[in-house]
Amino acid sequence: MLSAFDLDFLDGGQRRRTALGAGWNVRFEDVPPVRGFRWNKGDRSFPGWYYAVTTGDHVGYESWLERDRLILLDFDPDVVGIASQPFWLHWRDGGAKRRHAPDYFVRLADGRAQLVDVRAEDQVDERTAEAFAATERACSAVGWEFVHAGVPDPVLMANLRWLARYRHRRCGREADVADDLMGIFRQPRRLRAGAEEAGDVLRVLPVLFHLLWTGALRADLGGALLSSGTVVHAPDEMAGGPGHESQLHGPLLRPRPGTRREESQMRRLSRPASIGVGDRVRFTGQTRAVLAVSAQAVMLSDEGGSPREVPLAMLLADESFKVISSPERMPLPPVSLLEALPQRAREKALWWEGHILEVLHGIDPTAGEDARPRPEYDPARHSLTARERAKAAELTAAGYRVSVSTVVAATRPRACWGWLTGGRFARGRGSARWMTWWSRPCGRRSRRARTTPPGLAPTSSGGPARS
C-alpha cells in the first residue's frame, strides 16, 4: 500500500517527490501550498488568505466553504498546525495516472495528523469520490486520519464568523477587563448585562468576544445567534458540572470510527426548537403567527395592523417567547393574504405551493400521510440548493421555462413574502414583475395543454395569463 502512493511537495523552495512510505513523517504543517491560489475575473470560486492565530500566519482557501472550515480549525484548541494544499498525492487507477491535492493538512496537539478535504456532499461527483477514497486509503496506510468536511451548522458558523473578527491577540490585551469579565461570568448571566457591569461596553465587548473565541468563556454557539440575551459563563460553571467538556471545543473534526466518509460534527449538533412558517409563537406577551422566516429576521402577524418584521435575536431574547404550536407541514401564508391579487395570479401561486413545499420538506403535500420523499428531494440526503436544482430540472423536463434562480426565488421565504405582499421585500428578484415569468411553458402550442398547471388556460404569450 505504501508503495502505491507518491507525495509531491515543496521542500526549501525545491520540488520534491518521494514514496508515501518515505515521506509520511515530513512536517507538512510547515510546507507552502503545492499550487497557487488564482483570482480570475468571472470565477465562481472565492479564493483568499485567512490569518490563523493558531499558526500566526496566513492560510489559503479556494472557496467560502473552505474559509469556514479554516475558522473552525482555528477555533479548535486541539489544532496546532494548518497547511493548505500541502502536497500532490499520486497514484494509479488501473492504467491511468491520478493525483489529488488535499485541501488541508492538520496537526493536532497530541501529534496526530489529519488530511481534510472540504466539499459539500451534493457536490461530490464520482471522480471526486474516487479521489477521496484513494486519499483515505493512503491515510490509513500511514496512520493519518482522513476527514471529508461538508457544510457546517449555519447557526454555529454565523457565530464563529463573528467571533473570528476578535480572534487576534490584540483584542485581549486589556488584562484588567478580562479579569473583571472572568469574575462576572463565574455565574452564568446574559452577555450584555455582564458587559455593562464590567464597564464601557465599547471597550469591554471586544475583550468579551475574544474570551469567547479562546474558550476562556463559554456560550451555546450552536443554539441561536449571539445576542444581548445570550447566556455566557466560565467553563468551571458549566451545567454538566466539573469535568464536563463543551461540545464546541475539542472534538470538532473527529471522524467517527469505522466510517468511510465522516460527516462533519457540526451537522450533528442539536438545536432548540426551530421556528417555521405557520408556527404560532408568543412574543411580547401576545400570540402571533409566523408568516416568513429568514436567517436574520422573522415576519409575525399583527392583529392590529400590518405584519411586523422582528430580528431573530430580539425574538429569542424576549422573556415571554415560546413556540406554542407548529403544523406538521409548513404551509404558505394564509390564503387570505392572496385575496388582493388577481384570480389568475392566485391560481399560479397555489399551483406553485406544492412544488415549493416539496423542495423545502421533501414531500408533495398531495401525497398520502405515509408518503416518503422522492430520492432527489430527501432533505436528509441533499441540501436545499441541490433540491432546488432538481425541481428546476423536473419542471424544465415537463416543458416549463424554469431556471434554478426561479426556483431559488420561490423557495426563499423573503422573496416569496415580498411577491405575495408587495411590501418592501417585493423589490428586485422577489418582485411580482419578475415572478410573472415563473410559469411560462416552452415548446410548441400542442404541448401547452399538457404543461399548463391545472385550471390555468394557455394564452398567446406562451403561458398562463400574466397578472
N, C-alpha and C positions, 0 to 999 in steps of 0.2 A: 504493500500500500504506500509506504513512504517513497518508493522509487517511482510511483505513478504520477507524482506531482513535482513541479519545479516552482521556485519562488524567484521572481524578477523584481528587484528593488534598487533604490539608490543608497549607496554607502559612501559617505565622504564626497559626495558630488559625482561619483562614478557609478555607472550602471553595473549591477552585479546579478548574476543568475546562478542559482545553486539548487540542488535537490532539497526537497522538503525535509528529509531526514538530517541534512547537514546544516540547514539554516533556521530551524524552528526556534532556536534559543537566541536569535538576534533580538535586540531591544527595539521592536518595531514601533513602540510608542514614541520613539525619538526620530524616526526616519521622516524625510519630507514626502509629500504626495508623489506618487509614481506618474501621475499625469496632471496637467494643469486644469484650472477652472476657467472655462471660457464664457465670455459675455458677448453674445451675438444679438444684434437687433432682430426682433421678431421671435426670439426663442420663447417657448412656453415655460422653460425652467427658470429658477431664480437662484443662481449661484451667488456665493458671497463668502465672507470670513466672519467667524464668530470668535470673540475673545473669551476664552475659557479661563476662569480663575483657578480651576484645578491644575492647569499646566502653566498658567502665566503667559500664554502665547495664543496666537490666532489659529483656529482650526477651520478648514474649508468645508463648505457644503454645496450641494448642487440643486437643492430644492428646499422649499419651506418645510417639508416633512422631515428632511434631514436636519435642518436647522432646529426644529422642535426636538428631535432626538438628541442633538448636542446639548440643548438646555437641560434635558432630563439627565444626561450623563454628567453634566457639570454640577447638577443638583445632588447627585447620588454621592454620599460620603465615602462609599467603598471604592469609588473610581479614583485612581491616582495618575493615570496617563491615558491620553487620547491622541490618535493619529488618523487622519483621513486619507483614503486611497493609499494604504501603506505598501502594497505590492501587487504585482500581477501573479495570479495563480494559474499555472499552465498545466494542462493535462490532455489526454487524447480520448475522444469519444468515438470508438470504433477506429476508423482510419482518419477522422477529421481532427485537426488541432483546435483546441478550445482554450480560452483564457478568460479570467474574470478578476476584476479588482474589487475586493470587499469595500464597503463604504467606510467602516471604522475598525481600527484595532484598539482594543480597550484593555488596559492593565488595571487589575484590582489590587486592593491593599494587601491581600494575602498572597500575592504573586501569581494568581491565576490570570489567564488571558482569554479574551473573548473576541470573536470576529462578529461584527454587527452589520447586517445588510438591511437597509431601510427601503421598504416598498409597500404601498397599500395592497392589501390582499387581492382586491379586484383588479389590480394592475399587474399581477404576476402571470405572465403567459407561459407557454410550455418551455420555451428556450430559457427563460429566466428561472423557472422551477428546476430545470436540469442543472443550471449553474449553481443554484443554492444547494441542491442535493450533493453535487461534487464538492462544494466548499465544506459542507458538513462532514463528508467522509474524510476530507483532509484534516479537519479539526479533530475528529475522533482519533485519527492515527497519531497525533502528537499531543493529545491531552488538552487541547483548547476547547472552549465552548463556542457553539455557533448560535446566534440569535437572529431570527428574522423578525424585525420590529415593524409593526404595522402602524395604523393610525391611533394615536393616544387618546385617552379620555378627554373630550373637549373642555370640560369644566376645569379639570386639573391643569390642562395645558394652558388655558387662558390665565389661570392664577400664576403659574410658573413664568409665563412670559412677562407678567407684570413684575414679579419679584426679581426676575433676572435683570431688570433695569437697576436694581440696587445690589447686584452681586459684587461689585467692585469693593475692595477693602477700604477705599476712601470713605464709603458710606458708614463704616463702623468705627471711625477714628475717635468719635466723641465718647470716650470711655465712661464719663460721668453719666451721660444719658443712657448708655447701655446698662450700666449698673442699676440705675433707677428703674428701667423697664423690667429687668430681671426680677427685681424685688416686687414691683407692682403686679406682675403677671404670675407670681408664685401661686396666687389663687386665680382661677380662670375668670376672665372678665372680657367685656366687649372691647374691640380694637380701639375705637375712637375714644371711649371713656378712659381707657388706660393711657392713651397717648396724651390726652388733655391733662391728666393727673401728673404726667411726667414733665410738663412744661409747654412751651410754644410748639404747637403741632407741626409747623413748618420746619422746625429743627428736629423734632422727635420722630416724625413718620419715616424719613429715610433710614434712620437707625433701626426703627422697629421692623421695617421691611427687610433690612439686611439681616437682622437676627432671625427672621422667619426663613430667609433663604439659607442661612448657615445651619439651621436646625436648633439654634440655641433657644428659640421659642417655637411652639407648635400651634397649628390650627388645622381644621378639617379642609384641606385644599381640594379634595375631590368631591365634596358635598354640594357646595354652592360657590358662586363668585364672591371674592373678597369684598367686604363692605364694612361700613362703620359698625355694624352689629355682629361681625364675625367674632366668635369666641376664641381668645388666644390664651395660652397657658405655657408654663415652663414644663420641660419634659418629665421632671420627677413628680408632677401633679397630674399625670395622665389618668384617665378614668380607669385604665386597666390595673393601676397600682404599680408598685416597684417592679422593675424588670420587664414591664410591658413594652414592647417595641412598636414604634409607629409603622403603619402600613406604608407611609410615604417615604421612608428612609431605608436604605439598605437593599431590599430585595427587588428594586425596580426592574432590573434586567435579568433576573434569574430565570433561566429556562426550566420548564417542568421536566423532571427526569423521565426518560423513556419516550419523549415525543420527538417526532422528526422535525416539525416546524413549529417552534414555540410561538404561542400567541402572546402579545405584549401584556405584561402585568397590568398596564393601565386599563386594558379592556375589562379586567376582572374586578376593578374597584367598584364597590357598591355605592349607590347614590340614594338620597332620600326620595320620597315620593315625588314623581315628576309632575309637571303641570302641562296639560294639553288642552287643545281647543275643545270646548264642550264641558270642561270641568266647572264645578261651582265652588268658589273659594270664599273665605271670609277675609275681608280687608277693611281696615279702619272701622271695625265693628259692624260692617254691612256684608250681606251675601251678594256676590256678583258672579256673573258668568264670564268665562274666558272666551274671548272672540278670536284672538290671534296671539301667537307666541313667536318671539324671535330670541336670538342669543342674548340680547341686552334688555328687552322690554316685553311687557305683556299688555294686551289690549283688553280692558274689562268693560262690561256693560254698566250703564248707569241709568237707573230708572228715571232720574230727574232731568236727564239731558243727554248729550251726545256721548258716545263711548270715550273712555279715558285711557290714555297710554301711561303705564306705570313702569318705571325702571325695575328690572328684576331684583336688584339689590334692595331697593326700597320695599318691595313686596315681601321679600323673605325676612327683612328686618322688622317688619311690623309685628307688634306683640300679639295681635289678635289673628294673625294669618293662620289659616288652616284650609287644607283641601277637604271639602265637605263631601263631594261625590264626584265620580268620574264615570262617563259612559263606557261600555265595553268597546265600542268603536268610535273613533273620533269623527264627528260629522263636520260638515261645513257650517258656517254661521247660520242661524235660523233663517228659514225661507222668507220670513217677513222682511229681512234685510234686502231681499231681491225684488220686492214688490214695486219698488220705484223704477225698476228697469223695464224696458220694452219686453213684450211677451217672448219674442224670438231670442233675445239676449238671455232671458231666464232659462229658456229651454236648453240653450247651449251650455249655460253654467251647470245645470243639473245633469246634462249628459257627461260633462267633464268630471262630475263628482265621483263617479265610480272609478274612473281612471286615476284620479288624484289619490283616492283612498287606497287603491291597490298599490300604488307606488310607495305611499307612506307606511302602510301597515302590512302589505303583502297579500291581503285577501280581498277579493272582489266583494263589495257589500251585498250583492245579489246572490252570493253563494250561500250554501247551507251553513248551519251552525258548526258542523264538524268539518268544514272545508279546510284544507291545508293550503299554504301559499304555493303558488307555482314556483318552480326552482329559480327562475330568473328574478323573482320578486321577494324572495325569502330574506327578511331583514337580518336573520342570524348568519346568513352566508354572504350577503352583498351590501355594500354601502349605499347610501341614498343616491349618490352620483351614479353608481352602476345601475340601480333600479330605474333612474330617470332615463338613462341611455337605452335600457331595454324597452321602456314604454315608447320612446321615440321611434325605435326600430320597429316595434309592433304596429304602431299606427301608420308609419310610412309604408310598411308592407301591406296594410289594409287599404292603401290608396290615398292617405291624407298627406298633405304637405306640412309635416310637423318636424321641427328640428329639436335637438336636445335643449337648446336655450328656451324654446317654447315650453317644454315640459318642466324645466327648472323654474321658470316664472310661475307656472301653475301650481307647483308643489311647495314653493317657499311661502310661508304664511304672510309676510309683509306685502309681497306682490299681490297675492290673492285678495288681501284685505283692501288694498288700495284700489284694485279693479272693481270690487263689489261696492265699496262705499263712495268712491270718487273723492275721498279725502286727500290729505296731504301725502299719503303714501301712493296716490294714483299718478304720480309723476314718473316720467321715464319709462322703463321697460314694463312697469306694472300698470300702465295707463290703459283705459278702455280702448283708446285709439290703437294701441299696439295689440291688445288682446283680440281685436276683431279678426286677426289673421289666424287665430287658433285652428279653426275648423274648416279650412279650405281644402277640399279633396282635390287630388290631382288625377290626371288620366282623361280618357275620353268621356263624352257625355253619357255613354251607355253604362259607365261604371258608377256614375254618381248615385244612382238609386241604391246601389249596394253599399257605398261608402258613406253616405249621409246618415248622421245619427237618427234614430227612430223619431218620427214626429217633426223632423226638420226638412222641409222641401228644398230641393236644389234650386238654385237661381242661375241667371245668365252669367253671374260673376264667377261661377265655378264652385259655389258652396252655399251654405245656409245664408239667408239674408243678413246683412250687417245691421247692427243696432245704430 
